[in-house]
Each structure stands twice: as structure tokens, then as C-alpha cells.
């Protein structure tokens, strides 16, 4: 059986790194980047710059989750960056 996690290389701020995400998160991330007229690398770089702890894959998953939760609640998407944190009620919050 094929693993649901897909590992891809991406360049962030001129540095190549590998990110492992489930295919659904890759699709969501690409969709968000496209809707913002950003490259995938630029979006990931902004997520990376805003994370306070944890690994990059986790930060991306939380960002994608928060994006779609915000859309579902009618609040609109949030911008990635230093102000990004999971919602206070999120069971995935690590604080």
C-alpha cells in the first residue's frame, strides 16, 4: 500500500528543503497559493517565517486547516506570517 504522505523538495528563500505532507494538504496549499497569486515557494516561505515552534510540515498543515476553517465560518482566509497561530479552540494548538 502506498504511503499517504508525499515528500517534495521546495526552495524557500534560496534554500532547498524537503517537506512531507499528505496529498490533500499539498493540493490545498497549491490552491491557496494560486488564489493569492503567489508561488508555492513564496507561500511556504511566509508560513515558515511565521511559525513559532514545531516543524515546517506541521505549520503548513495548521495553516491549511485554519484557511479552510476560516472560509467555512465566513471569516475569510488569514494571511500567513508572524501573526499566524492556530485558533485558541484548536485541539492542535501546542501552547
Residue frames as a rotation matrix with the C-alpha (Angstrom) as fourth column:
UNK 1
0.577 0.817 0.000 0.00
0.817 -0.577 0.000 0.00
0.000 0.000 -1.000 0.00
UNK 2
-0.152 -0.624 0.767 1.30
0.590 -0.680 -0.436 3.44
0.793 0.386 0.471 -0.95
UNK 3
-0.521 -0.119 -0.846 2.04
0.814 -0.368 -0.449 5.88
-0.258 -0.922 0.288 1.88
UNK 4
0.546 0.798 0.254 -0.40
0.836 -0.541 -0.094 8.80
0.062 0.264 -0.962 2.04
UNK 5
0.598 -0.422 -0.681 2.50
0.066 -0.822 0.566 11.15
-0.799 -0.383 -0.464 2.84
UNK 6
0.724 -0.359 0.589 4.28
0.639 0.030 -0.768 12.70
0.258 0.933 0.251 -0.13
UNK 7
0.275 -0.734 -0.621 7.77
0.480 -0.455 0.750 14.15
-0.833 -0.505 0.227 0.30
UNK 8
0.710 -0.030 0.703 8.66
0.649 -0.359 -0.671 17.02
0.273 0.933 -0.235 -2.02
UNK 9
-0.371 -0.864 -0.341 11.60
0.889 -0.436 0.139 19.36
-0.269 -0.252 0.930 -2.34
UNK 10
0.732 0.580 0.358 10.91
0.638 -0.768 -0.060 23.07
0.240 0.273 -0.932 -2.25
UNK 11
-0.437 -0.871 0.225 13.13
0.740 -0.490 -0.461 26.15
0.511 -0.035 0.859 -2.34
UNK 12
0.745 0.608 -0.276 12.49
0.647 -0.556 0.521 28.62
0.163 -0.567 -0.808 0.48
UNK 13
0.904 -0.376 -0.205 14.44
-0.290 -0.889 0.354 31.88
-0.315 -0.260 -0.913 0.49
UNK 14
0.388 -0.774 -0.501 17.08
-0.851 -0.092 -0.518 30.34
0.354 0.627 -0.694 -1.72
UNK 15
-0.629 -0.581 0.517 17.49
-0.747 0.635 -0.195 27.17
-0.215 -0.509 -0.834 0.37
UNK 16
-0.181 0.530 -0.828 16.28
-0.533 0.655 0.535 23.76
0.826 0.539 0.164 -0.75
UNK 17
-0.691 0.037 0.722 14.38
-0.660 0.375 -0.651 21.73
-0.294 -0.926 -0.235 1.83
UNK 18
-0.754 0.478 -0.450 12.11
0.099 0.760 0.642 18.70
0.650 0.440 -0.620 1.86
UNK 19
-0.559 0.684 0.469 8.57
-0.810 -0.329 -0.486 18.80
-0.178 -0.651 0.737 3.15
UNK 20
-0.929 0.291 -0.230 6.43
0.229 0.937 0.263 15.73
0.292 0.191 -0.937 3.82
UNK 21
-0.581 0.813 0.037 2.67
-0.667 -0.449 -0.595 16.23
-0.467 -0.371 0.803 3.60
UNK 22
-0.274 0.627 0.730 -0.38
0.480 0.747 -0.461 14.20
-0.834 0.224 -0.505 2.73
UNK 23
-0.724 -0.037 0.689 -1.52
0.685 -0.156 0.711 14.77
0.082 0.987 0.138 -0.85
UNK 24
0.353 0.930 0.105 -4.68
0.883 -0.368 0.290 16.58
0.309 -0.010 -0.951 0.33
UNK 25
0.524 -0.233 -0.820 -2.52
0.435 -0.754 0.492 19.18
-0.733 -0.614 -0.294 2.10
UNK 26
-0.658 -0.744 0.115 -0.33
0.445 -0.261 0.856 19.63
-0.608 0.615 0.503 -1.00
UNK 27
-0.373 0.605 0.704 -3.48
0.839 -0.104 0.534 20.22
0.396 0.790 -0.469 -3.08
UNK 28
0.651 0.653 -0.386 -4.88
0.759 -0.572 0.312 22.67
-0.017 -0.496 -0.868 -0.53
UNK 29
0.091 -0.727 -0.680 -1.59
0.411 -0.595 0.691 24.54
-0.907 -0.342 0.245 -0.30
UNK 30
-0.795 -0.368 0.482 -1.37
0.564 -0.157 0.811 24.86
-0.223 0.917 0.332 -4.10
UNK 31
0.041 0.910 0.412 -4.98
0.895 -0.216 0.390 26.06
0.445 0.353 -0.823 -4.25
UNK 32
0.663 0.160 -0.731 -4.35
0.599 -0.699 0.390 28.73
-0.449 -0.697 -0.559 -1.60
UNK 33
-0.362 -0.878 -0.314 -1.16
0.378 -0.446 0.812 29.91
-0.852 0.175 0.493 -3.33
UNK 34
-0.679 0.152 0.718 -2.96
0.721 -0.049 0.692 30.13
0.141 0.987 -0.076 -6.66
UNK 35
0.387 0.921 0.045 -5.88
0.874 -0.382 0.299 32.07
0.293 -0.076 -0.953 -5.17
UNK 36
0.669 -0.224 -0.708 -3.39
0.335 -0.760 0.557 34.59
-0.663 -0.610 -0.434 -3.75
UNK 37
0.937 -0.341 0.070 -1.37
-0.028 -0.273 -0.962 34.82
0.347 0.900 -0.265 -6.97
UNK 38
0.369 -0.833 0.412 1.68
-0.860 -0.137 0.491 33.53
-0.353 -0.536 -0.767 -5.09
UNK 39
-0.077 -0.450 -0.890 4.14
-0.561 0.757 -0.334 30.81
0.824 0.474 -0.311 -5.89
UNK 40
0.771 0.305 -0.559 4.05
0.184 0.733 0.655 27.75
0.609 -0.608 0.509 -3.69
UNK 41
-0.117 -0.920 -0.375 7.58
0.828 0.118 -0.548 28.58
0.548 -0.374 0.748 -2.52
UNK 42
-0.641 -0.091 0.762 6.58
-0.137 -0.963 -0.231 32.11
0.755 -0.252 0.605 -1.52
UNK 43
0.423 0.865 0.270 3.57
-0.527 -0.007 0.850 30.89
0.737 -0.501 0.453 0.44
UNK 44
0.671 -0.229 -0.705 5.61
0.543 0.799 0.258 28.22
0.504 -0.556 0.661 2.23
UNK 45
-0.452 -0.883 0.127 8.32
0.589 -0.403 -0.700 30.80
0.670 -0.242 0.702 2.98
UNK 46
-0.349 0.382 0.856 5.75
-0.525 -0.836 0.159 33.09
0.776 -0.394 0.492 4.62
UNK 47
0.784 0.588 -0.200 4.36
-0.211 0.555 0.805 30.19
0.584 -0.589 0.558 6.66
UNK 48
0.292 -0.781 -0.552 7.89
0.774 0.532 -0.343 29.22
0.561 -0.327 0.760 7.66
UNK 49
-0.584 -0.560 0.588 8.67
0.201 -0.801 -0.564 32.79
0.787 -0.211 0.580 8.72
UNK 50
-0.077 0.671 0.737 5.63
-0.704 -0.561 0.436 32.90
0.706 -0.485 0.516 10.97
UNK 51
0.566 0.333 -0.754 5.98
0.177 0.845 0.505 29.64
0.805 -0.419 0.419 12.82
UNK 52
0.431 -0.336 0.837 6.96
-0.830 -0.511 0.222 29.82
0.353 -0.791 -0.500 16.45
UNK 53
-0.314 -0.511 0.800 7.63
-0.734 0.665 0.136 26.16
-0.602 -0.545 -0.584 17.08
UNK 54
0.482 0.493 0.724 7.23
-0.014 0.831 -0.556 22.74
-0.876 0.258 0.407 15.58
UNK 55
-0.542 -0.707 0.454 8.36
0.422 0.238 0.875 21.57
-0.727 0.666 0.169 12.20
UNK 56
-0.806 0.151 -0.572 7.52
-0.492 -0.709 0.506 23.09
-0.329 0.689 0.645 8.84
UNK 57
-0.796 0.536 -0.280 5.20
0.157 0.630 0.760 20.25
0.584 0.561 -0.586 7.79
UNK 58
-0.358 0.666 -0.654 3.10
0.928 0.174 -0.330 20.76
-0.106 -0.725 -0.680 10.92
UNK 59
-0.553 0.106 -0.827 3.00
0.090 -0.978 -0.186 24.53
-0.829 -0.177 0.531 10.39
UNK 60
-0.899 0.228 -0.375 1.76
-0.418 -0.190 0.888 24.01
0.131 0.955 0.266 6.83
UNK 61
-0.607 0.712 -0.353 -0.93
0.603 0.702 0.379 21.57
0.517 0.017 -0.856 7.93
UNK 62
-0.301 0.484 -0.822 -2.16
0.794 -0.351 -0.497 24.02
-0.529 -0.802 -0.279 10.58
UNK 63
-0.744 -0.015 -0.668 -2.12
-0.245 -0.924 0.294 26.88
-0.621 0.382 0.684 8.07
UNK 64
-0.855 0.442 -0.272 -4.17
-0.168 0.260 0.951 24.92
0.491 0.859 -0.148 5.51
UNK 65
-0.440 0.704 -0.557 -6.58
0.858 0.513 -0.029 23.75
0.265 -0.491 -0.830 8.21
UNK 66
-0.411 0.240 -0.879 -7.01
0.489 -0.756 -0.435 27.29
-0.769 -0.609 0.193 9.52
UNK 67
-0.921 0.040 -0.388 -7.53
-0.331 -0.607 0.722 28.64
-0.207 0.793 0.572 5.98
UNK 68
-0.668 0.687 -0.286 -10.39
0.080 0.449 0.890 26.25
0.739 0.572 -0.355 5.25
UNK 69
-0.341 0.542 -0.768 -11.90
0.940 0.168 -0.298 26.58
-0.033 -0.823 -0.567 8.73
UNK 70
-0.655 0.049 -0.754 -11.94
0.131 -0.976 -0.176 30.36
-0.744 -0.214 0.633 8.31
UNK 71
-0.890 0.353 -0.288 -13.66
-0.376 -0.212 0.902 30.01
0.257 0.911 0.321 4.94
UNK 72
-0.519 0.712 -0.474 -16.24
0.545 0.702 0.458 27.65
0.658 -0.020 -0.752 6.39
UNK 73
-0.233 0.415 -0.879 -17.03
0.911 -0.224 -0.347 30.03
-0.341 -0.882 -0.326 9.25
UNK 74
0.623 0.524 0.581 -17.29
0.738 -0.640 -0.214 33.03
0.260 0.562 -0.785 6.92
UNK 75
0.668 -0.424 -0.612 -14.30
0.230 -0.664 0.711 34.85
-0.708 -0.616 -0.346 8.41
UNK 76
0.895 -0.381 -0.231 -12.26
-0.360 -0.314 -0.878 34.68
0.262 0.869 -0.419 5.21
UNK 77
0.591 -0.731 -0.342 -8.72
0.642 0.683 -0.349 33.40
0.488 -0.014 0.873 4.92
UNK 78
0.845 -0.430 -0.317 -5.92
0.004 -0.589 0.808 34.65
-0.535 -0.684 -0.496 7.14
UNK 79
0.682 -0.701 -0.209 -2.59
-0.508 -0.248 -0.825 35.78
0.526 0.669 -0.525 5.83
UNK 80
0.645 -0.557 -0.523 0.45
0.691 0.717 0.088 33.68
0.326 -0.419 0.848 6.68
UNK 81
0.058 -0.728 0.683 3.26
-0.002 -0.684 -0.729 35.29
0.998 0.041 -0.041 8.58
UNK 82
-0.821 -0.571 0.026 4.27
-0.019 -0.019 -1.000 36.29
0.571 -0.821 0.005 12.09
UNK 83
-0.507 0.679 0.531 0.70
-0.861 -0.367 -0.352 36.73
-0.044 -0.635 0.771 13.29
UNK 84
0.140 0.601 -0.787 -0.41
-0.593 0.688 0.419 33.23
0.793 0.408 0.452 12.25
UNK 85
-0.852 -0.260 0.454 -1.29
-0.514 0.576 -0.635 30.92
-0.096 -0.775 -0.625 15.12
UNK 86
-0.679 0.669 -0.301 -3.85
0.446 0.703 0.554 28.15
0.583 0.242 -0.776 15.35
UNK 87
0.052 0.780 0.624 -7.21
-0.342 -0.573 0.745 29.30
0.938 -0.252 0.237 16.74
UNK 88
-0.487 -0.284 0.826 -7.46
-0.850 -0.064 -0.523 29.19
0.201 -0.957 -0.211 20.56
UNK 89
0.345 0.738 0.579 -10.08
-0.809 0.547 -0.215 26.43
-0.476 -0.394 0.786 20.43
UNK 90
0.403 -0.232 -0.885 -7.96
-0.705 0.538 -0.462 24.23
0.583 0.810 0.053 18.12
UNK 91
0.948 -0.082 0.307 -7.11
-0.148 0.739 0.657 20.82
-0.281 -0.668 0.689 19.56
UNK 92
0.626 -0.752 0.206 -3.90
0.688 0.408 -0.600 21.05
0.367 0.518 0.773 17.53
UNK 93
0.610 -0.391 0.689 -2.62
-0.400 -0.903 -0.158 24.11
0.684 -0.180 -0.707 19.40
UNK 94
0.215 -0.644 -0.734 0.55
0.534 0.707 -0.463 23.28
0.818 -0.293 0.496 21.30
UNK 95
-0.500 -0.402 0.767 0.52
-0.329 -0.731 -0.597 26.03
0.801 -0.551 0.234 23.93
